[in-house]
Structures are given as structure tokens and as C-alpha cells.
């Protein structure tokens, strides 16, 4: 489990790195970004995972996410994985659609062909990448983890957070897809990666997981009310109802005038980092 | 003097817009970005100009500059112009070099052919764009202006700041080219745009302007010591010496480990905005 350093640069009192490794889970090379704030020798820092949305790689949040100042202030390591396997031999949507295949792994372990071999982003985020971080980043304290994400990555954060209850002290999301079983993006992805049996989809639907009794310690969600995808794809109200119905502690905020872009994410990023830091250091 | 709105988006408690107009100065369409923090009806906000570096448009700082949170906090309007004329009929470097022609206007009024007709970024920044802002942005208080910039744009901020002494209450720069008469980027640009007579170059050389007796009210400069362009192109030490020699008040800071990129600029952007805001509101 060796990693190759693609770049490191000093920023906001820390080191922003981009790394590559041969993933046994996806059968491909995978890239990811890690920001490590300056710290004393031997210090252990809590970790915040950020899962990106459709079409993105690690690079979008690294360039536009505005997380480094807050992570440096609070002493939090920030890890941004890719959104799908990539490379020669990795199948893509036949029409190269933006919402399936490359850049659209949906944080599932695919069971349908031809996706099952490479499209295993669930296991990659749940198992392989944490192990890799543990072995290669001495300052990362994996006893203190939190997770967030945007859109498809918000779906990833919610579902990986709910299923991995002991792993994360806090879960947040920016404009997440809250019920992929009940929106076009999700129905297309889950049908494609998992097949037609909707029972198999429940593990990848935050609202369904809440109804099954899974919980996270605390949940923060921001959603822009001018987000073009809100009504058809994101359906924030379903998460509000599922949290109320199931007694899940949650602060789900509608932000007036904000859209789906990094102009929105960057606006609330520092608040999310501070919110996670408070729980990671409690 | 009408402007066309290309886009507006809500971000960090304000409006990030991109606009276009037909410039009489450059004879081309010109684009620029303006961030206006939310404010009470009728309120007047001070203005911070940001001049970008080689190869950039307004978009680089808009996406990577991390200025909006600080501008919203301090109630400062942030204006980012383009770095050169562009469009059909605008001459470019015959080899399409990155350091001359398109994206490399160097904030001069060219006198040599074929550049003299379009490459008039000095007059554009000094005269036309401020007039346009005054007429189209009711909240912009042009009695309270400050200017900053990066690299070639740091050169622009210093020279436009020094020549326009009454216009700006404060001037700052990120890794500026401090003496274009004495570095390869500057010698190429000034020869190309102005011709061989070095006397004509002085108006575009911050160190020469200081030696001629021009001053700014206050000056802040940040420079990364791991910046690859420092020794050959930027020559920060010449500015330190010129300020000392001429009694120019200045805080010129060497930042250990930082390079020439937006990872560096974004790190110190909030400090520059706060520094300008203090002077703009004094």
C-alpha cells in the first residue's frame, strides 16, 4: 500500500498534497487530496472526509472549496477522494452521460455488469482509503473522523455516515441527494450499478437507512433555495421528514438565494469545518 | 457606457457578478468581475481593485482567490478586471508566448505598433473602468479606493497606485514584479509595448517611480520565499531598498515556504482585505 506524491504546496499554514496509489478495490490507480495543517511533532489531528459531487475529482474542492483556512485554524486534516474509478479499461456510460459512469460512482459497490469490477467506491471509501491514510499519514487520528460532501457526495456522506455509525462523530452535507431511490439521478445510477430490485437500493438511500433505524451522532445540512436541482433531484424535505419521523438529531438549513455551485459550498464550508471540529475535539 | 451582465451568483453574503462592456479605450469588449457584499439601501461601500497576473482573466481570482468572506465581513466591494484586450483583430505575440500579448497587457498604454491601438490597460484601469463602475454600481464609493494585485498585477497595483496618489488610500501586492526595467518579463514587455528608449519605461517601474519622488499612503507586500520567479523576475529586494532609500512606508513580508500560486495568494488574501478595510474606513 504505497502512495505516490503527485504534488505538495504550502497553503494557509499547512500542506496541500495530491497523491496516487494502485487501488486493489477498484483495480485502478486512484488519486486523492489531503490537507494537513502544521502541527507539533507527534501530534494527532482529527480527520474530515469530503466526498465530491457528479463530474468532480478531488481538484474541484481543492481549488474552490475554501476549507484550508478553517482546517488550519481548527487543526483538522481534510481528505478529498475522487468520485469514481478512472483509466484504461474502466467502463463508462455508453453516451458518456455526466450522471453515470466516470465521475459518477455514487459511492456504491456495483453488482451489475460491466460495473462490478471497478465501481466499488463504497468499499474504497469505507475500507481501503482509510487504511492507506493510517499507514501513510502519521498525524491522522482515525479515532476521530467526520464526513461531509456535496450533492452526490452529500448522498455519499449521509449513507456512509449512517452505515458506519461508530466511525464518524459527526456528519454534514451540502445540497445532498437525500433519497436516491426517489429521484432521476439516483434511479438511473442505482438501476445501472445494482439492478432493478429496489430492495438492494436501501443501503444507498439515506432516508431508507434512517427508517431502518440507523442513526448518526449529529447531522448538519445546508441547502440553497435557489438550487436548480432541489425539487427534482435533491428533495431536501424528504430528509427533514425522515429525521423527524425517526428522531434523528439534525440541523437542516435552507439558505436563501444560494445555488448548487462552489460559490454556495465555499460560503458555508468554514462553518461546517468548525461544527465538525467542535465534535471531533469534544 | 452600458454593461451587460454575464452572470451573478450569491456567495458569502453578497453577489458575485461578471460583466461585459464595449471599451472605448481598448476598442474591444472587456469583461470584469465585481463582488458586492449585502448592504443597506443607499449605503456606500469602499472599493478594492485586484489586478491579475500573466495568463489570467478575472476568473482566476474569482474561483481561487478566497476574498469574498473577508470582503463581506468588512463591507468592501472587490473588482477584478481582465489582464489585456481580447477578441478578433487584437494582435498577439507571434509565438503566442504567455508573457506578452493576450493575457499580458502589463498595465501600460502601448505606444509601439501593432499594440498601440488595443493595448491600453493603463488608461482602462485608471479612467474608463472607474467611470463605468461609478455609473453602474450605485453602492461603490470611489472616494474610498484601494488597490492590490498579483505578480504582473502586483506591478500594476504598485505603478497605478504610485502614479494615482490621491486615488488610493492603500496599496498592496502579492509577489509583485517590482522593477520591470530590470527583469526579463518586464524588459520584453516594455520593449514590445513602448520601444527601446528606457526613459519611457520609468512610468511603469515601481522602483523608478519611488526614486522620482512618488509615494503611496501605505504599502503591504507579501512574497513567498519558495516562489520560483523570485530571484530572476520579481526581485523583491529592489523594492525593499527603494522604499528604504525614499522613506516610503512599507511592510514587505517574506513568507516561508510559499510559492507563486493562488495557494499562496488565498492564504494572505483575508489579511490584505482587512488591512485595506482598516485604511478605507479610517
Interface residues (C-beta under 8 A of the other chain):
Chain A: X9 X10 X11 X12 X13 X16 X63 X64 X66 X68 X69 X224 X226 X257 X258 X259 X261 X262 X263 X264 X266 X267 X270
Chain B: X9 X10 X11 X12 X13 X16 X63 X64 X66 X68 X69 X224 X226 X257 X258 X259 X261 X262 X263 X264 X266 X267 X270
